[in-house]
């Protein structure tokens, strides 16, 4: 029996889907750890990104500092946390939160800094306070890029949470670790397929959510500017130049 056949045989066994260590329970735990990690990262990254983006100074330095965390392997951070006495899913939440901060911070800074100054001047001319400008003008225009950052962070964390099994945690990575321990490599492949499918489903759902929260004027402006620019403006996993972001927003502001 080849490896792929063994993997599908393992997936077709109902016993592997039920119980505390079944696929359904492990998937629920996997999603819970992911949600906690992204929420923790958002509590840190979003307020900092809003402040840096609105200030329009220090944003580049803040993004560079945040991106230095990408140079630290998540497994190494988990090992450090385990050495400090933090094991299991709590350690995974902390490590994955650190991993999720850069895309959230980068896209929030870019989104806020890219709001066209003419739009802000018009809002000031209408007598809007700073708080009202933030909630009624800046955040709605920055939402597409912020949503792209959330999308990137969630998918990255989903793909990283399986490492929890290496420090005593529970996730779909437990299927992989158990398969290696018992030399059932079909089970190892099955665990990898489950994680891949979960990431693809999350990517698709979050792409739909991102499209739903993107103002129609921004989508139309990006579509008119060409497919390459559309991809950069609406699905950017990496930082998008403020000029590109501002171009779509300027069109949106003009339409209004």
C-alpha positions as CSV (number, residue, x, y, z in Angstrom):
1,X,0.0,0.0,0.0
2,X,1.6,3.3,-1.1
3,X,1.7,6.4,1.1
4,X,-1.2,8.2,-0.5
5,X,-3.5,5.2,-0.2
6,X,-2.5,4.8,3.5
7,X,-3.3,8.5,4.1
8,X,-6.8,8.2,2.6
9,X,-7.4,5.0,4.4
10,X,-6.6,6.8,7.7
11,X,-8.9,9.7,6.8
12,X,-11.7,7.3,5.9
13,X,-11.6,5.5,9.3
14,X,-14.5,7.0,11.4
15,X,-12.5,6.2,14.6
16,X,-9.9,8.7,13.7
17,X,-12.5,11.5,13.6
18,X,-14.1,11.1,17.0
19,X,-12.9,11.2,20.6
20,X,-10.6,13.6,22.4
21,X,-7.8,13.0,20.0
22,X,-10.0,12.7,16.9
23,X,-9.7,15.1,13.9
24,X,-12.8,17.1,14.8
25,X,-11.7,17.8,18.4
26,X,-8.2,18.6,17.3
27,X,-9.5,20.9,14.5
28,X,-11.6,22.8,17.1
29,X,-8.5,23.2,19.3
30,X,-6.4,24.2,16.3
31,X,-8.9,27.0,15.5
32,X,-9.2,28.1,19.1
33,X,-5.4,28.5,19.4
34,X,-5.3,30.4,16.1
35,X,-8.1,32.8,17.1
36,X,-6.4,33.5,20.5
37,X,-3.0,34.1,18.8
38,X,-4.4,36.5,16.1
39,X,-6.6,38.3,18.7
40,X,-3.5,38.8,21.0
41,X,-1.5,40.1,18.0
42,X,-4.3,42.4,17.0
43,X,-4.5,44.0,20.4
44,X,-0.9,45.0,20.1
45,X,-0.5,45.6,16.3
46,X,-3.7,47.4,15.4
47,X,-3.6,50.3,17.9
48,X,0.1,50.8,17.2
49,X,-0.5,50.7,13.4
50,X,-3.3,53.3,13.7
51,X,-1.1,55.6,15.7
52,X,1.9,55.2,13.4
53,X,-0.2,55.5,10.3
54,X,-1.9,58.6,11.4
55,X,1.3,60.3,12.6
56,X,2.9,59.6,9.2
57,X,6.3,59.5,10.9
58,X,8.1,56.6,12.4
59,X,5.9,54.1,10.5
60,X,8.7,52.7,8.5
61,X,10.9,52.2,11.5
62,X,8.0,50.5,13.4
63,X,7.4,48.2,10.5
64,X,11.1,47.3,10.2
65,X,11.3,46.5,13.9
66,X,8.2,44.4,13.7
67,X,9.5,42.5,10.7
68,X,12.6,41.6,12.5
69,X,10.5,39.1,14.4
70,X,10.1,37.1,11.2
71,X,13.8,36.3,11.4
72,X,13.2,34.3,14.6
73,X,11.9,30.8,13.7
74,X,8.7,30.0,15.6
75,X,10.0,26.7,16.7
76,X,13.0,28.4,18.3
77,X,10.7,30.8,20.1
78,X,8.6,27.8,21.3
79,X,11.8,26.2,22.6
80,X,12.7,29.4,24.5
81,X,9.2,29.6,26.0
82,X,9.4,25.9,27.0
83,X,12.8,26.6,28.6
84,X,11.1,29.4,30.6
85,X,8.5,27.0,31.8
86,X,5.7,27.8,29.4
87,X,4.4,24.7,27.5
88,X,1.5,23.5,25.4
89,X,-1.1,25.7,23.8
90,X,-0.3,28.8,25.9
91,X,3.2,28.8,24.6
92,X,1.9,28.3,21.1
93,X,-0.5,31.2,21.4
94,X,2.3,33.5,22.5
95,X,4.7,32.4,19.8
96,X,2.1,32.6,17.0
97,X,1.0,36.0,18.2
98,X,4.5,37.3,17.8
99,X,4.5,35.8,14.3
100,X,1.2,37.5,13.5
101,X,2.2,41.0,14.5
102,X,4.2,42.0,11.4
103,X,1.4,41.6,8.7
104,X,-1.2,43.2,10.9
105,X,1.1,46.2,11.8
106,X,2.4,46.6,8.3
107,X,-0.9,46.7,6.6
108,X,-2.5,48.9,9.2
109,X,0.3,51.5,9.0
110,X,0.2,51.4,5.2
111,X,-3.6,51.7,5.1
112,X,-3.8,54.7,7.4
113,X,-0.7,56.5,5.9
114,X,-2.1,56.0,2.4
115,X,-5.3,58.0,3.0
116,X,-5.3,60.9,0.6
117,X,-4.5,64.3,2.3
118,X,-7.2,66.0,0.2
119,X,-9.8,63.7,1.7
120,X,-8.5,64.5,5.2
121,X,-8.5,68.3,4.5
122,X,-12.1,68.0,3.2
123,X,-13.1,66.2,6.5
124,X,-11.5,68.9,8.5
125,X,-13.3,71.5,6.5
126,X,-16.6,69.8,7.5
127,X,-15.6,70.4,11.1
128,X,-14.9,66.7,11.9
129,X,-12.9,66.1,15.1
130,X,-9.9,63.8,15.0
131,X,-11.9,60.9,16.4
132,X,-14.7,61.3,13.8
133,X,-12.2,61.6,11.0
134,X,-10.6,58.3,12.2
135,X,-13.9,56.4,12.4
136,X,-15.8,57.9,9.5
137,X,-13.1,58.6,7.0
138,X,-9.7,57.0,7.6
139,X,-10.6,53.6,8.9
140,X,-13.2,52.9,6.2
141,X,-10.6,53.7,3.5
142,X,-8.0,51.7,5.3
143,X,-10.2,48.6,5.8
144,X,-9.2,46.8,2.6
145,X,-5.5,46.7,3.6
146,X,-6.2,46.0,7.3
147,X,-8.4,43.1,6.2
148,X,-5.6,41.8,3.9
149,X,-3.2,41.9,7.0
150,X,-5.7,39.9,9.0
151,X,-6.1,37.4,6.2
152,X,-2.4,36.9,5.9
153,X,-1.9,36.6,9.7
154,X,-4.7,34.1,10.1
155,X,-3.5,31.8,7.3
156,X,0.1,32.0,8.6
157,X,-0.9,31.2,12.1
158,X,-3.1,28.3,11.0
159,X,-0.1,26.8,9.2
160,X,2.2,27.3,12.2
161,X,-0.1,26.1,15.1
162,X,0.7,22.4,14.3
163,X,4.1,23.0,16.0
164,X,2.1,23.0,19.3
165,X,2.4,19.3,19.3
166,X,6.2,19.5,19.8
167,X,5.8,21.3,23.1
168,X,3.0,19.3,24.6
169,X,0.1,21.2,23.0
170,X,-2.9,19.9,21.0
171,X,-3.6,20.7,17.4
172,X,-3.8,19.0,14.0
173,X,0.0,18.7,14.4
174,X,-0.7,16.0,17.0
175,X,-1.8,13.7,14.1
176,X,1.6,14.3,12.4
177,X,3.7,13.8,15.6
178,X,1.7,10.7,16.5
179,X,2.3,9.3,13.0
180,X,6.0,9.8,13.2
181,X,6.1,8.3,16.7
182,X,4.4,5.1,15.5
183,X,6.1,5.1,12.0
184,X,2.7,5.4,10.3
185,X,3.7,7.7,7.6
186,X,0.3,7.6,5.9
187,X,-1.0,9.2,9.1
188,X,1.7,11.8,8.8
189,X,0.6,12.6,5.3
190,X,-3.0,12.7,6.3
191,X,-2.2,15.2,9.1
192,X,-0.4,17.4,6.6
193,X,-3.3,17.2,4.2
194,X,-5.8,18.3,6.9
195,X,-3.7,21.3,7.8
196,X,-3.3,22.3,4.1
197,X,-7.1,22.0,3.5
198,X,-7.8,24.0,6.6
199,X,-5.5,26.8,5.4
200,X,-7.0,26.8,1.9
201,X,-10.6,27.0,3.3
202,X,-9.6,29.8,5.6
203,X,-7.9,31.7,2.7
204,X,-11.0,31.4,0.6
205,X,-13.4,32.5,3.3
206,X,-11.2,35.4,4.3
207,X,-10.8,36.5,0.7
208,X,-14.6,36.7,0.4
209,X,-14.8,38.6,3.7
210,X,-12.1,41.0,2.5
211,X,-14.0,41.7,-0.7
212,X,-17.2,42.2,1.3
213,X,-15.6,44.9,3.5
214,X,-13.9,46.7,0.6
215,X,-15.8,49.8,-0.5
216,X,-17.1,49.4,-4.1
217,X,-15.4,52.6,-5.2
218,X,-12.0,51.2,-4.1
219,X,-12.7,47.9,-5.9
220,X,-13.8,49.7,-9.1
221,X,-10.7,52.1,-9.0
222,X,-8.4,49.1,-8.5
223,X,-10.0,47.2,-11.3
224,X,-9.7,50.1,-13.7
225,X,-6.0,50.5,-12.9
226,X,-5.2,46.9,-14.0
227,X,-4.9,43.4,-12.6
228,X,-1.4,43.8,-11.2
229,X,-2.3,46.9,-9.2
230,X,-5.5,45.3,-8.1
231,X,-3.6,42.4,-6.7
232,X,-1.2,44.7,-4.8
233,X,-4.0,46.9,-3.5
234,X,-6.6,44.4,-2.4
235,X,-4.7,41.2,-1.6
236,X,-1.3,42.4,-0.4
237,X,0.4,40.0,1.9
238,X,3.4,42.2,1.8
239,X,3.5,46.0,2.5
240,X,1.8,48.0,-0.2
241,X,3.3,51.4,-1.1
242,X,1.1,54.2,0.3
243,X,1.0,55.8,-3.2
244,X,-0.8,52.7,-4.6
245,X,-3.2,52.6,-1.7
246,X,-3.9,56.3,-1.9
247,X,-4.7,56.0,-5.6
248,X,-7.6,53.8,-5.0
249,X,-8.8,55.9,-2.1
250,X,-8.6,59.1,-4.0
251,X,-10.8,57.6,-6.7
252,X,-13.3,56.5,-3.9
253,X,-13.3,59.9,-2.3
254,X,-13.9,61.6,-5.7
255,X,-16.8,59.3,-6.4
256,X,-18.4,60.3,-3.2
